[in-house]
Amino acid sequence: MTILISFDKLIGSPDDASLGFLRSDNARRYVRQLPQYPKQNFSARFPNMSPGAVDLLEKMLIFDPNRRITGIRHAKLFPQFYEYL
């Protein structure tokens, strides 16, 4: 639970649309009953990161795995990974 709350404090609490991937009604109820947090401004939270890195981080840290970028298919869209592809 602590990890989920820490994650929510950074990315903000998920809305109902972001819970659609959860198959269990109990899981959705559990997440809904957790404290609600607004999404933090990543640029302010990580001031030493480049705008591109902040953009990448925001796209990687999304609650719904169906909307989150993953793998090489998405990484190639970001110059930070060009040297590794």
N, C-alpha and C positions, 0 to 999 in steps of 0.2 A: 504494500500500500504506500509506503514512503516514497518509493521510486515513482509511482504513478502521480502522486501529489507533487513531487519535485518537477516532474515532466510537465504537469499541468500549470505549475507556477511560471514556467518559461514560455510554453507555447499557448497557454490559455486553455480553459476548460472546453472540452468538445461540445458542439451543439448536437441536437438530435440527428441531423443529417450525417454527422461524422460517426455516429454510433451504429449505423446501419449494417456494418460488416460483422458486428457481434451477433452471433447466432442465438445466444442465450438471453432470454428476458431477464434472468437474474443478474447477468453481467451488466446489461444496460441499466438496470435499476441501481446496481452498486455504483457504477460510474456517475450516474445522475445525482446520487446522494452525497458525493464527495464535495468538499468546499469548492466554490466557483472562483476562478481567477481569470483576469483579463490577460490577453497575450501581451508579452513584454515587447518593447521596441528593441529588436536585436542589434541595431546599429548603436544604440545607447548602451546596451548591456555588454557588447563586445566592441568597444571603440577602436581597438587596434586592428580589427579585421578589415580587409578591403571590402568595398561594396559588393564585388562579385562573390567573395567568400560568404558574406552575410546572406546574399540571395540564395546561394547553394545550401547553406545551413537551414534557412527557413523552409526550403523545399524538401529537405531531408527529414526535418522534425515536424511531421504532420501526423496527427493521431490516427487517421484512417489510412491503413496501409495501401488501399487501392488508389489513393490520391498522392501518396508519398513517392518521390523519385527514388529509384534504386538502380543499382547495377551499371554496367558499362553503357547500356543503351542510353541512359540519361546523363551519365558522367561526361560523355563526349561532347555534351552541349556546353560544358564549362571549361574555360581555358586553364583553370587550375590543374586539370587532369591531363592535358594534352601530352605532356612529357611521359606519362605512364601508359598511354594507349598505343 
